[in-house]
Amino acid sequence: MTNADRRRVLGALLAWGVTSGAAAAAADCAPGCAVFAEAVGTHDAMQAVARSGTRLLAVGSKGRVSVSEDGGRSWGSEAIDGRPPLIDVSACPDGRFFLLDFRRGLWARDGDGGWERRPIDPGVEGVAPGAGPPRSLALRCDPAGRLWAVGEDSSILRSDDDGRTWRATYADHSDRLLTALGFVDAERVLVVGEFGSVLVSDDGGATWRDGPRLPEDLYPHALHVGDDGRAWCVANTGLIHRLDVDAEAWVREPAGTSRALFGVARVGASLVAVGAGAAAVARSVEAGSDPAWRPFALIEGRRAARDWRGVVALDEGAWIAVGEAGLAVVPGLEASRPDEDPVVGDLDPDAAR
């Protein structure tokens, strides 16, 4: 694909929406190939992105919120007063979005269309004087519209009133970090964290049990849980592990990269994970498909050596990636090369670090 061809494809995507997809998971993508993205909206560093219908929100560490009302074709930007360090965003089934900051705060839309901060303070007993409540690292809204936050002190918090009050469904006050969570349905919750930690609830957080452990040296960055109950965890040094329904152990899948992976999402019939230094990998999730992930470099313009933090699917096999370079639309997973090599020269995600 030439640069001119790529511009025509991306231009059509941005002007009219996606009309074709490529869910082949870059099956023919040999080491060194690239998939190209088109920058949209802000160029501020972004941490996470979420979608509800045609509406998307992406958040950045300096209080920046980017909003698209038309499926990612156009974007507006706003800044929250005080520039809070936003680290996560989640969409609820009713279309509302909630934001998480690193200072123990949840942000929700107020009646005037602005953003209102609601402290995340569950009043957990046993917290050291002056230490404050545990800091949350990840936020998700479950299929029943309840908010969940996980983080320091092995804390798993839930709010049933849009973040106005919180209660701890689990906290052992250890120094373990819980870093990601997902839902099979409104009752079945899966939480992962450092030191191989896996916690499972089958009753909406009323009780918890230890799940199949991950490797001790794995630091999970993101988790995808499918409707069929299968889960994928992406982590440091390109580690990817899969947990099948009712399985007693996680299975490591060949990731094809040694770079850290920070985000993972279902895109059509594929899973896509993105990470450090332009690294990205994809695999098909169709029945009987090869469990190996295919590595490629995710290039925005000519800036290859960028970290990508999050990913969310659009329609027809397209997706949005967010990271250091801001926001980028990817029309599909078809491997392609530019007419000239990017500035970094080598597109291999496992090249010199």
WOGI-V937426 format. One record per backbone hydrogen bond with DSSP energy under -1.0 kcal/mol. NH is the residue of the N-H (numbers start at 0). CO is the residue of the C=O. If there is no record, write none. Layout:
nh=NH co=CO
nh=NH co=CO
This chain:
nh=5 co=1
nh=6 co=2
nh=7 co=3
nh=8 co=4
nh=9 co=5
nh=10 co=6
nh=11 co=7
nh=12 co=8
nh=13 co=9
nh=14 co=10
nh=15 co=11
nh=16 co=12
nh=28 co=25
nh=29 co=27
nh=32 co=29
nh=34 co=296
nh=36 co=298
nh=37 co=328
nh=39 co=326
nh=45 co=322
nh=46 co=58
nh=47 co=58
nh=49 co=56
nh=51 co=54
nh=54 co=51
nh=55 co=67
nh=56 co=49
nh=57 co=65
nh=58 co=47
nh=59 co=63
nh=62 co=59
nh=62 co=83
nh=64 co=77
nh=65 co=57
nh=66 co=75
nh=67 co=55
nh=70 co=53
nh=75 co=66
nh=77 co=64
nh=79 co=62
nh=82 co=79
nh=85 co=59
nh=85 co=83
nh=86 co=99
nh=87 co=99
nh=89 co=97
nh=91 co=95
nh=94 co=91
nh=97 co=89
nh=98 co=106
nh=99 co=87
nh=100 co=104
nh=101 co=84
nh=105 co=117
nh=106 co=98
nh=107 co=115
nh=109 co=113
nh=112 co=109
nh=115 co=107
nh=117 co=105
nh=119 co=103
nh=120 co=118
nh=130 co=127
nh=136 co=149
nh=137 co=149
nh=139 co=147
nh=141 co=145
nh=144 co=141
nh=146 co=158
nh=147 co=139
nh=148 co=156
nh=149 co=137
nh=150 co=154
nh=151 co=134
nh=153 co=175
nh=154 co=151
nh=155 co=169
nh=156 co=148
nh=157 co=166
nh=158 co=146
nh=163 co=160
nh=166 co=157
nh=168 co=155
nh=169 co=155
nh=172 co=152
nh=177 co=150
nh=178 co=191
nh=179 co=191
nh=181 co=189
nh=183 co=187
nh=188 co=200
nh=189 co=181
nh=190 co=198
nh=191 co=179
nh=192 co=196
nh=193 co=176
nh=196 co=193
nh=198 co=190
nh=199 co=208
nh=200 co=188
nh=203 co=186
nh=205 co=202
nh=208 co=199
nh=210 co=197
nh=213 co=195
nh=217 co=214
nh=220 co=233
nh=221 co=233
nh=223 co=231
nh=225 co=229
nh=228 co=225
nh=230 co=242
nh=231 co=223
nh=232 co=240
nh=233 co=221
nh=234 co=238
nh=235 co=218
nh=238 co=235
nh=240 co=232
nh=241 co=250
nh=242 co=230
nh=246 co=243
nh=250 co=241
nh=252 co=239
nh=260 co=234
nh=261 co=273
nh=262 co=273
nh=264 co=271
nh=266 co=269
nh=269 co=266
nh=270 co=282
nh=271 co=264
nh=272 co=280
nh=273 co=262
nh=274 co=278
nh=275 co=259
nh=277 co=305
nh=278 co=275
nh=279 co=295
nh=280 co=272
nh=281 co=293
nh=282 co=270
nh=284 co=268
nh=288 co=285
nh=292 co=253
nh=293 co=281
nh=295 co=279
nh=296 co=32
nh=297 co=277
nh=298 co=34
nh=300 co=36
nh=302 co=299
nh=305 co=303
nh=307 co=274
nh=308 co=321
nh=309 co=321
nh=311 co=319
nh=313 co=317
nh=317 co=314
nh=318 co=329
nh=319 co=311
nh=320 co=327
nh=321 co=309
nh=322 co=325
nh=323 co=306
nh=325 co=322
nh=326 co=41
nh=327 co=320
nh=328 co=37
nh=329 co=318
nh=335 co=33
nh=342 co=301
nh=344 co=341
nh=345 co=343
nh=350 co=347
